[in-house]
Amino acid sequence: MNRNRRHHPDLAHHHPVVHKVRGKWVWSCDCGSASCRTDVTQLDWHQVVVEALRHATTIAA
């Protein structure tokens, strides 16, 4: 079977990483941004991933 692989360009301006800290899902980025860690409401994994993806598409000034 012949498979054609397409290269999908990386259009993200940032590359945040989602991880768990003290039982809480958070994201952080090399640019210094991160999800809010002082909020008392705990977000689930899906919500944190959506926030990280939104950050990835922002253009830094």
N, C-alpha and C positions, 0 to 999 in steps of 0.2 A: 504494500500500500504506500503510495506516495503522498506525503503530507506537506502542504505548503504552510509555512509558518510566517505569520505577519508580525512585523515589528510594530508595536504600539508605543509611540513616543510618550515619555513621561512628562506630562503637562503640569505636574505639581510644582509649586514654587517652594514649598517646604515639605519636609518628610517627618511628620510626627510619629511617635511610637506610643502604642497603648500598652500599659502594664499595670500590675496590681501592687499597691503600696498600702501596707497595714490593713489588708482586707477591703480596700477601696479601689475601684477602677479609675485610672487617671491617664492622661496623655501628656507627653512633653516633646519639645522640638529643639533641634540644635540651635535655632535662632534665639532661644531663651524663653519662648512662650511655653505655657503649660496650662492645663485645666485648673480650675479653681479648686484648691485643696482645703480651703477654710469653710466651705459651704457645709452646713449640717445635713443637707439632703444628699443621700447616696445615689449616684447614678448607676444604672446597670451598664453592662458591657456595650450593648448596642448604642445607647445614648452617647457614650464616650467616643465610640468609633465615629459616629456622625459628626460630633464636635471636631474630632481630629481631621476628618476629611474636609470639613468646612475650612479649617485653618490651612490645610494643604493647598487650597485653591486661592488663598489670598495673596495679593501681590505686596511685597514689602516695599515701603517707601524709602 
